[in-house]
Amino acid sequence: MILINILLVLLIFLILSDLYIKNSPKSKLNLIPINYKIKKKDGLNELIIDLKVTNTSKSKETMVSNIKFELDFFKVKGNEYYQDLNYKEEIYIQENNKIKNLKNYWPTTIIKSNSELFVRIIYKFSNNNFREKIKYLWLKAFWENYGHFGISKRKDCFLINLDGQKHRPKEVFEIPINNQYKAFAIKTDLLGCFDDPVNTVIKYCKGIAEENDILTIGESPLAIMQNRYIAPQNLEYSLFSKGLCYFFQPTSSLATACGMQLLINRIGITRVTFALIVGFLFKLVGIKGMFYRLTGSESSLIDDISGTVTPYDKSIVMGPLNADLFCKEVSKYLNIDVAVVDVNDLGGVKVVASSNKAVNKILKRNLISNPAGNGDEKTPIVLLREKK
């Protein structure tokens, strides 16, 4: 009886904690990428980036008290020259259908409920040859949200591919798998949230995919194109996340307070705790993986920092949204089966979504060798083809 009372008190405490986390005041502002372009003007290379700040709150207005942008010329293959660049930054906002030059000072700006603010950043580079040396830029936005929740400091990052508008020959690597199937790994640029997932995959596969092929793409690259990654600084981790993360192996993405907090934010403390207890009991009788079954795909698809390629190695990548719809749209255009997969170098193969469930068993048998790779290969798209 005492044990039952203790468990009942614990359950009530967890439910109240979930209600507090869910209903506690928080900012509903989001910084959304729209587009970017590069052009020549007055002898300078101009990079024009369009973003928007949206307020999804139905009743609360929130202020952006400050925002600063920073260009990171991160070191990666293709970025050789990342110092001593001369450039100027100009920031514009659109207010009352008028474009306003902020002249290097961000005024405290009110974003009303269910409204948005358009922001344009223009970088003018005086180095004529900078595009020969730099292929990618990592735009960092450091901004402050101010409102009924207090003040919240946020960080968002966006990949800019300076060669994104160029047409280059497609690179395809044939990888033998077994006597029945072979794989074709398709090399891509670094992908980012400015890349439309469906159009991007179709662009890379058009002219290469053949009838009866099975197209696969990794869940992390798809999530990245959907802007499904977050800086750890944006998570307000709690005592719960600090404590619960200790129950996981060091290699797990849930073994850190931020990784665990992200899962708690998605499904709640009560469900996570219940899954841990049940998972432990099933482990005692030799049944593993019950925790991930009870917590759903959200838990198994979280990639903590260092879990993917530069520059996303400093972000937590979540699982993709509407993966089934993505598979159906690409499948309809290319007329082949399409799947989103989570494959690792240890032989683990998970089919997150597919346009045809009949191919799932084929994928699990033939992707064990991980032909896409998890490093700097930049081959997130793989075509599986049966040998003739």
Secondary structure, 3 states (H helix, E strand, C coil): CHHHHHHHHHHHHHHHHHHHHHHCCCCCEEEEEEEEEEEEECCEEEEEEEEEEEECCCCCCEEEEEEEEEEECCCECCECCCCCCCEEEEEEEEECCEEEECCCCCCCEEECCCEEEEEEEEEEECCCCHHHHCCEEEEEEEEEEEECCEEEEEEEEEEEECCCCCCCCCCEEEEECCCCEEEEEECCCCCCCCCCHHHHHHHHHCCCCCCCCEEEEEHHHHHHHCCCEECHHHCCCCHHHHHHHHHCCCCCCCCCHHHHHHHHHHHCHHHHHHHHHHHHHHHHCCCCCHHHHHHCHHHHCCECCCCCCCCHHHCEECCCCCHHHHHHHHHHHHCCEEEEEEECCCCCEEEEEECCHHHHHHHHHHCCCCCCCCCCCCCCEEEEEECC
